[in-house]
Amino acid sequence: MLFKTKPKRNVLVVDDELINREILGNILCSEYDVTYAGDGRQALDILRSKKISFSLILLDLMMPYIKGEEVLAICREDPDLAQIPIIVMTQDKDAEVASICAGADDFIAKPYNMPEVILARCRRIVDLYEKKSLIDSAEIDSLTGLYSTDFFFEYIKQLEQYNNSKMDAIVIDIEHFHLINEIYGRKKGDMILKKVADVLSEELVSNIGIACRLAADTFFIYLTGMDDHSAFADRLTEEMSLFSHSSARIRFRIGINKDVDRNDSPEQWFDHAKLACDGLRGDYTKQISYYDQILHDRQIYHARLINDIDESIKNHDFKVYYQPKYAILGDKPRLKSCEALIRWKHPELGMISPGDFVPLFESNGLVQKIDRYVWEEAAAQIASWKEIYDRSVHVSVNVSRIDIYDPELQDILLGILKNNGLTTEDMLLEITESAYSDNADGLIEVINNLRAQGFKIEMDDFGAGYSSLNMLTALPIDVLKMDMEFVRNMLSDDKSLKLCELVMDISRFLNVPVVAEGVEDSDQLDMLKKMGCEYVQGYYFSKPVPAEEFADLIKKENDYDHD
């Protein structure tokens, strides 16, 4: 709230002489609400009652019962009173230095013959303390007592002015901390955060360094360089294990940028450490990751890919390849449909593997741009094949987790089909099995709406995700795509073979067909055919190929039909 006129602050005047109290009251009353105490004992009673929040204390030194020096000492030792500024008043000018050393903020000599000077000093002290209070509240994280992020980086810059030691930037993240809050409550979560802060503070006692809490469960430490941080990591884990007992298992991910490069900014040091920390997500084999040149190069590479995506979409550097799916239960395998797969022919970097850019774009939401590009390219290609070959080749396109929860998804897909003169029968939608486990109820609603429009839904990579058998009965799907790892190992590994048979049993129970991915030889094909698998795709028939090469497969199919 902004005040045109600031509300009056409260000032406590402590003096055993009535005339002195009245003089000070007359000087201050125009700008402050003044409360009076005739001695130190009365002053402390007023302060401890907490009925009034004081912005300043004017304290006489020579008083009965409790002297001013004692009141000053008591206030400075009491956490509730220590933040109130105190101006000492006395006739003894020799007491000025001793009073300032004891914690007084200013000194006014008696008699009070300069009212303007007294009022100006009071204004200055009150203003300084209010600004300091605002700074203090922004400087320290109220929960943990560590620095806030902005002050953390500012103090690092100050520290660097006289520190030439090797220093490490460390990022600590608590794995799945949100689950601790959800399962055990926010109070328990806050206790854990405070304990982590205590352990970090203890680590700093014997080292040059500072620490801050960046966000809910992420901590930054700037610390004297160490050859090995495993002892620190083990101590942190052990301390937290003893603290939380068995109620909450706590795992830390620790990213370290060793011997930071002074040519980079402090923010960059911790960006690098966080990159190492984030690289440990899902990896339970180790707790510490060090930033190195490989991570740096990957970071630069990923930044380049992110920067170039829009230009490459505009210039059609992204290419859609098509891998055929064949129906195999008849006398001769027949081309049934195909899957659209993205490739990136970068003008400077050459062909970029989808394994490099697809997970990257999935992590930052840019995969929506790629998916929409594929949908539009595939739709145009379907329409072209229809016109040239008088044949409808259904194309399966990927719908990512991010796409699924886009409220405009259905309108976008229907709009693309309409613009190309197609129907929902021409384009199949592939959704990975793991997406079903994220938010099954929400996803089922979206898919039901898509199926109501006529779209067919394929569950991709079935068997590699996390769907429960119980959930399968409620999933709105039209096709199961068997994960290629099962097919690849089915002839050499009994478990993989049994899993293939299980997928086929599930498909019969659900009354939906199966597409087996990754078929590479005739033995695999024959085994799948015996199992009753209806469709396959894989290198045995064709690798993913550009549209013009896929057209040759359509021609062959047309020639077969005319024979």
HELIX and SHEET records of a PDB file:
HELIX    1   1 LEU A   18  LEU A   28  1                                  11    
HELIX    2   2 GLY A   40  SER A   49  1                                  10    
HELIX    3   3 GLY A   68  GLU A   77  1                                  10    
HELIX    4   4 ALA A   95  ALA A  102  1                                   8    
HELIX    5   5 PRO A  115  GLU A  139  1                                  25    
HELIX    6   6 THR A  149  GLU A  160  1                                  12    
HELIX    7   7 PHE A  177  TYR A  184  1                                   8    
HELIX    8   8 ARG A  186  VAL A  205  1                                  20    
HELIX    9   9 SER A  230  SER A  244  1                                  15    
HELIX   10  10 PRO A  266  ASP A  278  1                                  13    
HELIX   11  11 GLN A  293  LYS A  314  1                                  22    
HELIX   12  12 PRO A  354  ASN A  364  1                                  11    
HELIX   13  13 VAL A  367  TYR A  389  1                                  23    
HELIX   14  14 ARG A  401  ILE A  404  1                                   4    
HELIX   15  15 LEU A  409  ASN A  419  1                                  11    
HELIX   16  16 GLU A  433  ASP A  438  1                                   6    
HELIX   17  17 ALA A  440  ALA A  452  1                                  13    
HELIX   18  18 LEU A  469  LEU A  472  1                                   4    
HELIX   19  19 MET A  484  ASN A  489  1                                   6    
HELIX   20  20 ASP A  494  LEU A  510  1                                  17    
HELIX   21  21 SER A  522  MET A  531  1                                  10    
HELIX   22  22 ALA A  547  HIS A  562  1                                  16    
SHEET    1   A 5 TYR A  32  ALA A  37  0                                        
SHEET    2   A 5 ARG A   9  VAL A  14  1                                        
SHEET    3   A 5 PHE A  54  ASP A  60  1                                        
SHEET    4   A 5 ILE A  86  THR A  90  1                                        
SHEET    5   A 5 ASP A 106  ALA A 109  1                                        
SHEET    1   B 5 GLY A 209  ALA A 215  0                                        
SHEET    2   B 5 THR A 218  THR A 224 -1                                        
SHEET    3   B 5 MET A 167  ILE A 174 -1                                        
SHEET    4   B 5 PHE A 252  ASN A 257 -1                                        
SHEET    5   B 5 ILE A 288  TYR A 290  1                                        
SHEET    1   C 9 GLY A 350  ILE A 352  0                                        
SHEET    2   C 9 ARG A 334  HIS A 346 -1                                        
SHEET    3   C 9 PHE A 318  ALA A 327 -1                                        
SHEET    4   C 9 TYR A 535  VAL A 536 -1                                        
SHEET    5   C 9 VAL A 514  ALA A 516  1                                        
SHEET    6   C 9 VAL A 479  MET A 482  1                                        
SHEET    7   C 9 LYS A 456  PHE A 462  1                                        
SHEET    8   C 9 MET A 427  THR A 432  1                                        
SHEET    9   C 9 HIS A 394  ASN A 398  1                                        
SHEET    1   D 4 GLY A 350  ILE A 352  0                                        
SHEET    2   D 4 ARG A 334  HIS A 346 -1                                        
SHEET    3   D 4 PHE A 318  ALA A 327 -1                                        
SHEET    4   D 4 VAL A 545  PRO A 546 -1                                        
END                                                                             
